[in-house]
Structure formats: C-alpha cells, structure tokens
Amino acid sequence: MQVGIVGGTGALGRGLARRWALAGVDVLVGSRDANRARAAAEQLAEELADELDEAGGRLDGVDNLDAATAEVVVLAVPWDGLDAVLAPLTEALAGRVVVSAINPLAFDAAGPHNTPVAEGSVAEAIAARLPGARLTAAFHSVSSRELNRLEHPLDDDVPVVGDDEEAVATVVDLAGRIDGVRAYAAGPLRLSAPLEQLTALIISINKRHRGHAGLRFTRLTPR
C-alpha cells in the first residue's frame, strides 16, 4: 500500500511517515515545497537506515500534488492554512481515500482549546470542499511527539470515522499496521467533532500531569 501525507514535513506527518515506513508501507512525504519534502524524506530514511531496509518500506519526498495521487492520502496540515493547501488538490483527491488528521486547535493563556468550525468539525468542512473524496477522520489523539520517538513503544487506540465503510476499513487496516496501534471503525463522519476535540483535552491532561497519555478504550473487542 502507498500512503501520501499532505503536510508530511510537520511533526505529525513525519511521525506517521516513520512508523508506516517501518511497517513496510511506501510513504510519499508531501510539502508545498518539493525540495523541502525530499530533504525531509532523505533525513528520515537516513535516521531509520537498516531498519527501513529490513521492513521493506520506502520514503520519497514529493510536492503535495504528487502526494495526493497515493492510494490513501492523509491531510496533516494546520487548520488555519487548510484552504490554501486543498485548493490545488481538489481534482486529484476525487475518488481517493482521504484521512483528516487535522484539529481546530488553538492556545491562549488558559491552555489548549478548540476553535469553532462552522460546518461542525474540520472533517465536515473538508467534506464540503472535497465532495468527490472518500473522506475519513483519524489520528487526532495520537501524540506527534510520541510517534517520532521510536524508542518509546506506542499503546494507542485510534478511532476511525467516515461515511464510506470501505474507506474506513482501509484506514483501520493502515493505522493498525503501526506497531502499538489498535484501530477501530467508530461510526459516521458526523462523529468527527468529538474526536477532534479530544486533542485539546489530552494536551491539557499531559501538561497538568507531566505525562504522555494517549487514548485507550477498555473492555472492547474489535469486530
């Protein structure tokens, strides 16, 4: 499977690229600047070195438009810059499985909080902008810092929501390839808002308790 990460040079994009490449997935690290993307992919490949060869994964740096041609495309860009990123990708993303990993996150003196989104959630806003995409939402509760710290094993549940059941199943499979991640189909796209809002809560908990907590569901057997 090939996955493209739009915004792949950011912390979340790099973390997902690392973990997927080590799971044998071919990853297109995307950026608006192709040179920056190539440099990031080369750095990641160099850091992973022999582990990457053994896993059989591949890392390539490309511009966002090329990243949008992958079988699965992850959107990992800041919410406030989303429209500028999506505008040139609309045609390329039609019919593709797309994952929104974007949170409407902001910070003030009291700490992290969620900014209002007119459509209800970032994922629903993306759905309005990409009517032809097979949109899902996932990875909102996974720490980008922990994704990038390979010496720290992950132990995270990843709910995946979306209205296209086949697309959701594809993303559940892809997420589950990451060591330490348990992915679950969690319902329709309208449930993306509470998923996105978890990020601010988890950051606040970790800041208060100086921890690295993620999300886990207890007493759950996957179906």
MARKE-512986 format. One record per atom (N, C-alpha, C): residue in one letter; atom name; x, y, z; residue number from 1. Coordinates in steps of 0.001 Angstrom, whole numbers, plus 500000, padded with zeros to 6 digits. Atoms other than C-alpha are relative to their C-alpha. Layout:
BEGIN
SITE r  a      X      Y      Z   k
SITE a CA      X      Y      Z NUM
...
//
This chain:
BEGIN
SITE r  a      X      Y      Z   k
SITE m  N 500840 498806 500000   1
SITE m CA 500000 500000 500000   1
SITE m  C 500877 501246 500000   1
SITE q  N 499287 498725 500009   2
SITE q CA 501144 503541 499291   2
SITE q  C 499125 501061 500660   2
SITE v  N 500710 498919 499337   3
SITE v CA 500162 506444 501513   3
SITE v  C 500730 501306 499724   3
SITE g  N 499438 498673 500179   4
SITE g CA 500695 510114 500739   4
SITE g  C 499604 500880 501170   4
SITE i  N 500279 499119 498866   5
SITE i CA 500962 512655 503543   5
SITE i  C 500138 501442 499531   5
SITE v  N 500011 498585 500350   6
SITE v CA 499970 516194 502601   6
SITE v  C 500324 500777 501272   6
SITE g  N 499497 499397 498777   7
SITE g CA 501905 518295 505073   7
SITE g  C 500904 499034 500736   7
SITE g  N 499202 501071 499403   8
SITE g CA 504315 515433 505642   8
SITE g  C 501284 500436 500656   8
SITE t  N 498769 499537 499358   9
SITE t CA 507197 517615 506815   9
SITE t  C 499758 500546 501400   9
SITE g  N 500308 499586 498633  10
SITE g CA 505394 518666 510006  10
SITE g  C 500194 498861 500980  10
SITE a  N 499728 501002 498958  11
SITE a CA 505672 516808 513305  11
SITE a  C 499112 498767 499853  11
SITE l  N 500897 501148 500152  12
SITE l CA 502593 514617 512796  12
SITE l  C 500320 499230 498726  12
SITE g  N 499685 500656 501260  13
SITE g CA 503430 513909 509171  13
SITE g  C 501269 499183 500073  13
SITE r  N 498735 500728 499854  14
SITE r CA 506998 512925 509993  14
SITE r  C 499821 498763 500875  14
SITE g  N 500197 501132 499096  15
SITE g CA 505868 510720 512854  15
SITE g  C 499265 498855 499336  15
SITE l  N 500732 501042 500718  16
SITE l CA 503336 508853 510749  16
SITE l  C 500874 499371 498919  16
SITE a  N 499117 500521 501046  17
SITE a CA 505873 508528 507920  17
SITE a  C 501005 499015 500581  17
SITE r  N 499039 500903 499342  18
SITE r CA 508430 506991 510294  18
SITE r  C 499352 498651 500301  18
SITE r  N 500641 501231 499518  19
SITE r CA 506010 504478 511750  19
SITE r  C 499513 499135 498837  19
SITE w  N 500487 500783 501133  20
SITE w CA 504465 503450 508443  20
SITE w  C 501140 499398 499190  20
SITE a  N 498864 500539 500752  21
SITE a CA 507797 503065 506675  21
SITE a  C 500577 498781 500706  21
SITE l  N 499490 501139 499231  22
SITE l CA 508934 500759 509483  22
SITE l  C 499015 498834 500012  22
SITE a  N 500995 501076 500126  23
SITE a CA 505726 498772 508941  23
SITE a  C 499935 499471 498566  23
SITE g  N 499944 500490 501368  24
SITE g CA 506647 498194 505295  24
SITE g  C 499118 500734 499015  24
SITE v  N 500872 499206 500867  25
SITE v CA 504404 500900 503830  25
SITE v  C 500848 500975 499179  25
SITE d  N 499353 498985 500830  26
SITE d CA 505545 503085 500918  26
SITE d  C 499351 501349 500288  26
SITE v  N 500517 498710 499557  27
SITE v CA 505198 506716 502017  27
SITE v  C 500500 501117 499086  27
SITE l  N 499663 498776 500713  28
SITE l CA 505107 509881 499921  28
SITE l  C 499884 501154 500988  28
SITE v  N 499969 498876 499066  29
SITE v CA 506150 512753 502198  29
SITE v  C 499769 501269 499189  29
SITE g  N 500373 498863 500824  30
SITE g CA 504396 515789 500755  30
SITE g  C 500237 501340 500664  30
SITE s  N 499849 498621 499546  31
SITE s CA 505011 519511 501034  31
SITE s  C 499696 500913 498824  31
SITE r  N 500163 499046 501096  32
SITE r CA 504184 522634 499041  32
SITE r  C 501332 500253 499301  32
SITE d  N 498648 499850 500539  33
SITE d CA 507970 522816 498531  33
SITE d  C 500592 498605 499806  33
SITE a  N 499512 501356 500275  34
SITE a CA 509171 519626 496811  34
SITE a  C 501415 499791 500518  34
SITE n  N 498628 500138 499496  35
SITE n CA 512792 520309 497782  35
SITE n  C 500004 499755 501504  35
SITE r  N 500109 500216 498554  36
SITE r CA 511813 520545 501424  36
SITE r  C 499507 498588 500293  36
SITE a  N 500518 501355 499815  37
SITE a CA 509869 517299 501107  37
SITE a  C 501086 498960 499758  37
SITE r  N 498922 500954 500280  38
SITE r CA 512816 515494 499522  38
SITE r  C 501025 499988 501119  38
SITE a  N 499030 499927 498908  39
SITE a CA 515151 516736 502250  39
SITE a  C 499472 499288 501242  39
SITE a  N 500597 500654 498826  40
SITE a CA 512742 515550 504959  40
SITE a  C 499991 498489 499829  40
SITE a  N 500047 501443 500246  41
SITE a CA 512308 512121 503356  41
SITE a  C 501391 499385 500071  41
SITE e  N 498625 500505 499953  42
SITE e CA 516058 511697 502927  42
SITE e  C 500507 499939 501436  42
SITE q  N 499584 499999 498597  43
SITE q CA 516647 512648 506561  43
SITE q  C 499358 498848 500759  43
SITE l  N 500691 501101 499332  44
SITE l CA 514021 510183 507774  44
SITE l  C 500590 498659 499592  44
SITE a  N 499441 501261 500487  45
SITE a CA 515421 507404 505587  45
SITE a  C 501388 499755 500587  45
SITE e  N 498659 500134 499421  46
SITE e CA 518926 508087 506878  46
SITE e  C 499922 499626 501475  46
SITE e  N 500145 500298 498571  47
SITE e CA 517762 508015 510502  47
SITE e  C 499546 498558 500222  47
SITE l  N 500532 501358 499837  48
SITE l CA 515912 504721 510012  48
SITE l  C 500947 498940 499450  48
SITE a  N 498910 500808 500553  49
SITE a CA 518733 503219 507913  49
SITE a  C 499654 498522 499851  49
SITE d  N 500134 501450 500164  50
SITE d CA 518995 499426 508318  50
SITE d  C 498600 499504 500336  50
SITE e  N 501357 500419 499631  51
SITE e CA 515578 499155 509987  51
SITE e  C 499048 500142 498816  51
SITE l  N 500861 499759 501155  52
SITE l CA 513958 500592 506870  52
SITE l  C 500224 498936 498929  52
SITE d  N 499690 501049 500981  53
SITE d CA 515738 498120 504590  53
SITE d  C 499354 498677 500392  53
SITE e  N 500567 501262 499515  54
SITE e CA 514593 495225 506752  54
SITE e  C 498477 499998 499893  54
SITE a  N 501466 499911 500011  55
SITE a CA 510988 496462 506919  55
SITE a  C 499441 499979 498583  55
SITE g  N 500470 499975 501382  56
SITE g CA 510731 496981 503175  56
SITE g  C 499185 501219 499643  56
SITE g  N 500719 498766 500295  57
SITE g CA 509116 500409 503436  57
SITE g  C 500848 500945 499169  57
SITE r  N 499303 499038 500854  58
SITE r CA 510041 503371 501269  58
SITE r  C 499519 501402 500345  58
SITE l  N 500318 498606 499726  59
SITE l CA 510162 507125 501847  59
SITE l  C 500449 500855 498823  59
SITE d  N 499671 499105 501109  60
SITE d CA 510012 509619 498979  60
SITE d  C 499405 501370 500273  60
SITE g  N 500481 498642 499835  61
SITE g CA 509703 513389 499158  61
SITE g  C 499456 500554 498701  61
SITE v  N 500672 499495 501204  62
SITE v CA 507290 514985 496687  62
SITE v  C 499209 501257 500364  62
SITE d  N 500892 498892 499675  63
SITE d CA 505104 518046 496364  63
SITE d  C 498617 499449 500366  63
SITE n  N 501301 500463 499504  64
SITE n CA 501601 517886 497814  64
SITE n  C 499124 499409 498903  64
SITE l  N 500829 500512 501091  65
SITE l CA 500002 517317 494413  65
SITE l  C 500363 498557 499673  65
SITE d  N 499590 501389 500229  66
SITE d CA 502056 514159 493881  66
SITE d  C 499601 499113 501175  66
SITE a  N 500419 500774 498824  67
SITE a CA 501339 513036 497454  67
SITE a  C 498517 499654 499915  67
SITE a  N 501446 500199 500110  68
SITE a CA 497642 513357 496618  68
SITE a  C 499620 498923 498992  68
SITE t  N 500290 501086 500946  69
SITE t CA 497959 510596 493991  69
SITE t  C 500126 498624 500647  69
SITE a  N 499826 501286 499318  70
SITE a CA 498608 507871 496596  70
SITE a  C 498653 499308 500206  70
SITE e  N 501217 500781 499765  71
SITE e CA 496118 505112 497370  71
SITE e  C 499199 500565 501168  71
SITE v  N 500607 499347 498838  72
SITE v CA 495427 506717 500754  72
SITE v  C 500751 501305 500226  72
SITE v  N 499385 498687 499818  73
SITE v CA 496062 510417 501401  73
SITE v  C 499625 500542 501373  73
SITE v  N 500211 499441 498666  74
SITE v CA 496487 511833 504908  74
SITE v  C 500216 501508 499946  74
SITE l  N 499871 498549 499895  75
SITE l CA 495886 515542 505484  75
SITE l  C 500519 500329 501389  75
SITE a  N 499356 499716 498713  76
SITE a CA 498276 516689 508218  76
SITE a  C 500536 501423 500006  76
SITE v  N 499616 498591 500072  77
SITE v CA 498345 520452 507758  77
SITE v  C 499238 500785 501064  77
SITE p  N 500730 499193 499016  78
SITE p CA 497320 523233 510173  78
SITE p  C 498628 500413 499479  78
SITE w  N 501369 499630 500353  79
SITE w CA 493626 524078 510200  79
SITE w  C 499947 501369 499339  79
SITE d  N 500115 498640 500523  80
SITE d CA 494224 527764 509524  80
SITE d  C 500600 500158 498602  80
SITE g  N 499459 499919 501352  81
SITE g CA 496114 527004 506299  81
SITE g  C 499379 499002 499050  81
SITE l  N 500563 501122 500754  82
SITE l CA 493831 524269 505014  82
SITE l  C 499502 500391 498612  82
SITE d  N 500596 499640 501289  83
SITE d CA 492009 526124 502234  83
SITE d  C 501056 500189 498919  83
SITE a  N 498936 499761 500980  84
SITE a CA 495222 527206 500528  84
SITE a  C 500636 498698 499548  84
SITE v  N 499408 501295 500343  85
SITE v CA 496532 523634 500629  85
SITE v  C 499045 499180 499143  85
SITE l  N 500970 500848 500696  86
SITE l CA 493319 521965 499419  86
SITE l  C 499665 500475 498593  86
SITE a  N 500477 499449 501272  87
SITE a CA 492504 524289 496521  87
SITE a  C 500610 499326 498769  87
SITE p  N 499438 500635 501198  88
SITE p CA 495006 522787 494038  88
SITE p  C 499881 498478 499979  88
SITE l  N 500041 501461 499895  89
SITE l CA 494309 519210 495194  89
SITE l  C 498618 499410 499751  89
SITE t  N 501387 500466 500072  90
SITE t CA 490541 519001 494691  90
SITE t  C 499803 498919 498945  90
SITE e  N 500183 500972 501084  91
SITE e CA 490662 517175 491362  91
SITE e  C 500762 498714 500286  91
SITE a  N 499169 501184 499740  92
SITE a CA 493491 514830 492406  92
SITE a  C 499399 499112 501079  92
SITE l  N 500526 500770 498872  93
SITE l CA 491662 513757 495583  93
SITE l  C 498626 499387 499726  93
SITE a  N 501311 500568 500329  94
SITE a CA 488379 512899 493859  94
SITE a  C 500104 498482 499874  94
SITE g  N 500023 501458 500039  95
SITE g CA 487611 509223 494433  95
SITE g  C 501024 499322 500876  95
SITE r  N 498950 500602 499171  96
SITE r CA 490552 508708 496786  96
SITE r  C 499575 499912 501468  96
SITE v  N 500197 500095 498553  97
SITE v CA 490531 507575 500397  97
SITE v  C 500842 501093 500641  97
SITE v  N 499334 498856 499377  98
SITE v CA 491391 510706 502380  98
SITE v  C 499776 499935 501505  98
SITE v  N 500070 500009 498537  99
SITE v CA 492149 510888 506101  99
SITE v  C 500268 501408 500515  99
SITE s  N 499744 498736 499313 100
SITE s CA 491728 514139 508001 100
SITE s  C 500551 499703 501389 100
SITE a  N 499401 500117 498674 101
SITE a CA 494099 514197 510955 101
SITE a  C 500142 501387 500619 101
SITE i  N 499875 498586 499645 102
SITE i CA 493508 517911 511497 102
SITE i  C 499083 500345 501165 102
SITE n  N 500765 499537 498844 103
SITE n CA 492343 519509 514742 103
SITE n  C 499848 501516 499935 103
SITE p  N 500169 498544 499943 104
SITE p CA 490880 523020 515161 104
SITE p  C 500597 500550 501298 104
SITE l  N 499345 499757 498715 105
SITE l CA 493404 523567 517937 105
SITE l  C 500580 501408 500074 105
SITE a  N 499402 498693 499738 106
SITE a CA 494427 526902 519430 106
SITE a  C 500446 500041 501460 106
SITE f  N 499491 499851 498633 107
SITE f CA 496191 528085 522579 107
SITE f  C 499819 501444 500445 107
SITE d  N 500013 498677 499391 108
SITE d CA 495681 531012 524910 108
SITE d  C 500599 499886 501396 108
SITE a  N 499378 500002 498680 109
SITE a CA 496726 531914 528448 109
SITE a  C 499516 498850 500874 109
SITE a  N 500551 501103 499204 110
SITE a CA 494491 529172 529869 110
SITE a  C 500406 498634 499466 110
SITE g  N 499553 501277 500542 111
SITE g CA 495989 526495 527622 111
SITE g  C 499348 499667 498670 111
SITE p  N 500564 500403 501291 112
SITE p CA 494764 524482 524614 112
SITE p  C 498477 500064 500000 112
SITE h  N 501456 500012 500143 113
SITE h CA 491227 524844 523314 113
SITE h  C 499671 499807 498527 113
SITE n  N 500449 500219 501370 114
SITE n CA 489177 524163 520194 114
SITE n  C 499326 501250 499455 114
SITE t  N 500656 498871 500643 115
SITE t CA 488199 526905 517784 115
SITE t  C 498730 499521 499293 115
SITE p  N 501252 500412 500649 116
SITE p CA 484644 526848 516365 116
SITE p  C 500195 499770 498498 116
SITE v  N 499992 500290 501434 117
SITE v CA 484160 525329 512908 117
SITE v  C 498555 500058 499520 117
SITE a  N 501382 499763 500433 118
SITE a CA 481060 526453 511019 118
SITE a  C 499290 498719 499581 118
SITE e  N 500616 501237 500487 119
SITE e CA 480465 523023 509472 119
SITE e  C 499823 498952 501088 119
SITE g  N 500115 500936 498883 120
SITE g CA 480675 521311 512881 120
SITE g  C 501316 499377 500379 120
SITE s  N 498674 500572 499756 121
SITE s CA 484146 519804 512519 121
SITE s  C 500885 500307 498806 121
SITE v  N 499076 499808 501120 122
SITE v CA 487258 520150 510391 122
SITE v  C 499715 498977 498905 122
SITE a  N 500260 501045 500992 123
SITE a CA 486486 516833 508708 123
SITE a  C 498762 500317 499165 123
SITE e  N 501214 499649 500743 124
SITE e CA 482991 518002 507772 124
SITE e  C 500238 501210 499097 124
SITE a  N 499631 498873 500856 125
SITE a CA 484469 521249 506450 125
SITE a  C 500763 499510 498773 125
SITE i  N 499259 500575 501125 126
SITE i CA 486853 519203 504293 126
SITE i  C 499044 499284 499055 126
SITE a  N 500983 500704 500831 127
SITE a CA 483951 517058 503071 127
SITE a  C 499254 500975 499092 127
SITE a  N 500685 498997 500811 128
SITE a CA 482230 520227 501861 128
SITE a  C 500897 500522 498883 128
SITE r  N 499046 499499 500989 129
SITE r CA 485380 521265 499998 129
SITE r  C 500438 498918 499016 129
SITE l  N 499576 501125 500841 130
SITE l CA 486147 517800 498586 130
SITE l  C 498837 499023 499823 130
SITE p  N 501187 500862 500093 131
SITE p CA 482755 516355 497617 131
SITE p  C 500265 498661 499322 131
SITE g  N 499719 501255 500684 132
SITE g CA 484375 513649 495487 132
SITE g  C 500894 499053 500761 132
SITE a  N 499065 500836 499236 133
SITE a CA 486747 512306 498147 133
SITE a  C 499259 499024 500902 133
SITE r  N 500542 501000 499066 134
SITE r CA 486115 509211 500272 134
SITE r  C 500600 500324 501372 134
SITE l  N 499383 499373 498836 135
SITE l CA 486711 511099 503485 135
SITE l  C 499803 499211 501289 135
SITE t  N 500027 500566 498656 136
SITE t CA 487558 509662 506888 136
SITE t  C 500730 500968 500927 136
SITE a  N 499265 499201 499019 137
SITE a CA 488958 511160 510092 137
SITE a  C 500608 499062 501034 137
SITE a  N 499287 500881 499061 138
SITE a CA 491538 509600 512431 138
SITE a  C 501281 500681 500474 138
SITE f  N 498682 499618 499461 139
SITE f CA 494757 510067 514446 139
SITE f  C 499991 501281 500837 139
SITE h  N 500045 498747 499250 140
SITE h CA 493543 513068 516460 140
SITE h  C 500553 499870 501413 140
SITE s  N 499578 500191 498606 141
SITE s CA 494513 511549 519813 141
SITE s  C 501399 499417 500120 141
SITE v  N 498657 500574 499969 142
SITE v CA 497946 510207 518827 142
SITE v  C 501017 501133 500040 142
SITE s  N 499010 498945 499816 143
SITE s CA 500839 512355 520031 143
SITE s  C 501043 499974 498892 143
SITE s  N 498955 499926 501026 144
SITE s CA 503110 513541 517226 144
SITE s  C 501375 499817 500623 144
SITE r  N 498715 500173 499314 145
SITE r CA 505913 513658 519760 145
SITE r  C 500301 498522 500212 145
SITE e  N 499774 501426 499755 146
SITE e CA 505454 510001 520667 146
SITE e  C 500181 499228 498696 146
SITE l  N 499799 500650 501295 147
SITE l CA 505158 508995 517016 147
SITE l  C 501450 500117 499543 147
SITE n  N 498627 499757 500436 148
SITE n CA 508601 510472 516435 148
SITE n  C 501051 499425 500939 148
SITE r  N 499049 500581 499037 149
SITE r CA 510187 508861 519500 149
SITE r  C 499933 498477 499888 149
SITE l  N 500098 501427 500306 150
SITE l CA 510787 505383 518155 150
SITE l  C 500427 499118 501159 150
SITE e  N 499575 500793 498847 151
SITE e CA 512416 504265 521383 151
SITE e  C 498868 499814 501005 151
SITE h  N 501164 500108 499123 152
SITE h CA 509010 504701 523079 152
SITE h  C 498909 499213 499283 152
SITE p  N 501066 500774 500656 153
SITE p CA 506530 501931 522143 153
SITE p  C 498650 500714 500127 153
SITE l  N 501346 499436 499955 154
SITE l CA 503058 503166 521266 154
SITE l  C 499043 499029 500677 154
SITE d  N 501058 500811 499390 155
SITE d CA 499975 501922 523121 155
SITE d  C 498714 500806 499888 155
SITE d  N 501080 499061 500289 156
SITE d CA 497117 503810 521489 156
SITE d  C 498860 499348 499230 156
SITE d  N 501169 500337 500796 157
SITE d CA 493587 503230 520269 157
SITE d  C 499726 501148 499032 157
SITE v  N 500274 498992 501025 158
SITE v CA 492707 505054 517040 158
SITE v  C 498610 499766 499421 158
SITE p  N 501322 500099 500622 159
SITE p CA 489003 505514 516242 159
SITE p  C 500048 500609 498599 159
SITE v  N 500080 499504 501377 160
SITE v CA 488283 505982 512531 160
SITE v  C 498531 500206 499657 160
SITE v  N 501385 499722 500374 161
SITE v CA 485073 507675 511393 161
SITE v  C 499918 500368 498525 161
SITE g  N 500218 499661 501398 162
SITE g CA 483615 508134 507932 162
SITE g  C 498702 499396 499513 162
SITE d  N 501271 500474 500545 163
SITE d CA 480530 507590 505802 163
SITE d  C 500168 498901 498961 163
SITE d  N 499694 501047 500976 164
SITE d CA 482221 505253 503297 164
SITE d  C 500635 498832 500754 164
SITE e  N 499523 501103 499163 165
SITE e CA 482590 501891 505057 165
SITE e  C 501263 499348 499448 165
SITE e  N 498792 500584 500581 166
SITE e CA 485180 500564 502615 166
SITE e  C 501208 500891 500262 166
SITE a  N 498911 499071 499708 167
SITE a CA 487291 503689 503070 167
SITE a  C 500410 499899 501464 167
SITE v  N 499702 500155 498571 168
SITE v CA 487020 503354 506855 168
SITE v  C 500786 498720 500239 168
SITE a  N 499298 501274 499832 169
SITE a CA 488096 499701 506639 169
SITE a  C 501440 500092 499507 169
SITE t  N 498643 499816 500518 170
SITE t CA 491112 500698 504537 170
SITE t  C 500863 500754 500998 170
SITE v  N 499237 499197 499042 171
SITE v CA 492179 503304 507095 171
SITE v  C 500228 499229 501295 171
SITE v  N 499817 500853 498817 172
SITE v CA 491608 500903 510003 172
SITE v  C 501169 499046 499774 172
SITE d  N 498899 500909 500326 173
SITE d CA 493929 498431 508270 173
SITE d  C 501333 500736 499991 173
SITE l  N 498759 499236 500099 174
SITE l CA 496543 501099 507540 174
SITE l  C 500485 500452 501368 174
SITE a  N 499619 499558 498657 175
SITE a CA 496501 502513 511073 175
SITE a  C 500492 498830 500833 175
SITE g  N 499635 501173 499219 176
SITE g CA 496699 499023 512550 176
SITE g  C 501339 499407 499643 176
SITE r  N 498666 500480 500358 177
SITE r CA 499946 498357 510720 177
SITE r  C 501088 500633 500856 177
SITE i  N 499035 499349 499116 178
SITE i CA 501684 500762 513084 178
SITE i  C 500079 499216 501299 178
SITE d  N 499805 500791 498789 179
SITE d CA 503153 498793 515968 179
SITE d  C 499492 500758 501223 179
SITE g  N 500528 499381 498792 180
SITE g CA 501261 499527 519185 180
SITE g  C 498704 500757 499808 180
SITE v  N 501261 499312 500281 181
SITE v CA 498176 500986 517489 181
SITE v  C 498892 498984 499774 181
SITE r  N 501207 500785 500215 182
SITE r CA 494724 499405 517702 182
SITE r  C 498963 500934 499378 182
SITE a  N 500925 499117 500708 183
SITE a CA 492372 500949 515145 183
SITE a  C 498612 499378 499937 183
SITE y  N 501383 500467 499966 184
SITE y CA 488576 500713 515211 184
SITE y  C 499122 500869 499108 184
SITE a  N 501072 499254 500653 185
SITE a CA 485715 501704 512936 185
SITE a  C 499087 500543 501093 185
SITE a  N 500689 499373 498872 186
SITE a CA 483840 504183 515118 186
SITE a  C 498696 500690 499640 186
SITE g  N 501268 499377 500341 187
SITE g CA 480880 505493 513137 187
SITE g  C 500121 500974 498848 187
SITE p  N 500030 499089 501145 188
SITE p CA 479900 508137 510570 188
SITE p  C 500838 501260 500230 188
SITE l  N 499144 498814 499949 189
SITE l CA 481764 511344 509781 189
SITE l  C 499464 501054 500963 189
SITE r  N 500559 499001 499087 190
SITE r CA 479379 513393 511920 190
SITE r  C 500565 499868 501416 190
SITE l  N 499362 500175 498692 191
SITE l CA 481227 511963 514947 191
SITE l  C 501440 500505 500016 191
SITE s  N 498620 499502 500042 192
SITE s CA 484468 513622 513860 192
SITE s  C 500244 501143 500982 192
SITE a  N 499810 498872 499083 193
SITE a CA 483874 516677 516073 193
SITE a  C 500525 499565 501365 193
SITE p  N 499443 500411 498706 194
SITE p CA 484318 514850 519407 194
SITE p  C 501399 499405 499891 194
SITE l  N 498634 500500 500172 195
SITE l CA 487399 513104 518010 195
SITE l  C 500991 501151 499947 195
SITE e  N 499104 498847 500128 196
SITE e CA 488967 516423 517043 196
SITE e  C 500160 500729 501329 196
SITE q  N 499956 499269 498737 197
SITE q CA 488102 517942 520400 197
SITE q  C 500808 499285 501075 197
SITE l  N 499192 500749 499031 198
SITE l CA 489956 515183 522252 198
SITE l  C 501414 500542 500116 198
SITE t  N 498599 499586 500011 199
SITE t CA 493294 516688 521271 199
SITE t  C 500292 501027 501081 199
SITE a  N 499780 498967 498990 200
SITE a CA 492982 519776 523448 200
SITE a  C 499927 499413 501406 200
SITE l  N 500140 500632 498687 201
SITE l CA 491817 517649 526387 201
SITE l  C 501241 499187 500358 201
SITE i  N 498834 500844 499731 202
SITE i CA 494713 515192 526065 202
SITE i  C 501235 500851 500253 202
SITE i  N 498857 499110 499775 203
SITE i CA 497264 518001 525770 203
SITE i  C 499923 500616 501388 203
SITE s  N 500169 499392 498679 204
SITE s CA 495823 519655 528881 204
SITE s  C 500314 499009 501118 204
SITE i  N 499719 501033 498999 205
SITE i CA 495924 516392 530859 205
SITE i  C 501499 499751 500105 205
SITE n  N 498568 500285 499983 206
SITE n CA 499517 515719 529845 206
SITE n  C 500804 501156 500569 206
SITE k  N 499296 498838 499455 207
SITE k CA 500592 519252 530680 207
SITE k  C 499849 500064 501515 207
SITE r  N 500245 499926 498563 208
SITE r CA 498990 519138 534116 208
SITE r  C 500706 498886 500769 208
SITE h  N 499453 501158 499295 209
SITE h CA 500318 515694 534982 209
SITE h  C 501374 499583 499488 209
SITE r  N 498658 500246 500547 210
SITE r CA 503590 515869 533056 210
SITE r  C 500118 498583 499442 210
SITE g  N 500039 501354 500553 211
SITE g CA 502673 512742 531159 211
SITE g  C 500026 499982 498489 211
SITE h  N 500020 500208 501449 212
SITE h CA 502465 511332 527659 212
SITE h  C 498802 499108 499653 212
SITE a  N 501181 500851 500149 213
SITE a CA 498946 509875 527771 213
SITE a  C 499442 500055 498583 213
SITE g  N 500741 500070 501249 214
SITE g CA 497066 508741 524688 214
SITE g  C 498587 499543 500297 214
SITE l  N 501389 500436 499853 215
SITE l CA 493642 507193 524171 215
SITE l  C 499931 498483 499984 215
SITE r  N 500264 501438 499986 216
SITE r CA 492567 503682 525140 216
SITE r  C 498552 499762 500392 216
SITE f  N 501348 500426 499642 217
SITE f CA 489141 502061 525228 217
SITE f  C 500100 498675 500750 217
SITE t  N 499965 501232 499216 218
SITE t CA 488616 499427 527903 218
SITE t  C 498806 499112 499657 218
SITE r  N 501062 500995 500180 219
SITE r CA 486527 496246 527652 219
SITE r  C 499423 500028 498579 219
SITE l  N 500433 499936 501393 220
SITE l CA 486397 496453 523848 220
SITE l  C 500683 498908 499192 220
SITE t  N 499479 501024 500908 221
SITE t CA 486805 493538 521449 221
SITE t  C 499670 500418 498576 221
SITE p  N 500262 499554 501377 222
SITE p CA 487219 494574 517775 222
SITE p  C 499083 499034 499260 222
SITE r  N 500913 500816 500813 223
SITE r CA 484539 493339 515342 223
SITE r  C 500364 500126 498526 223
//
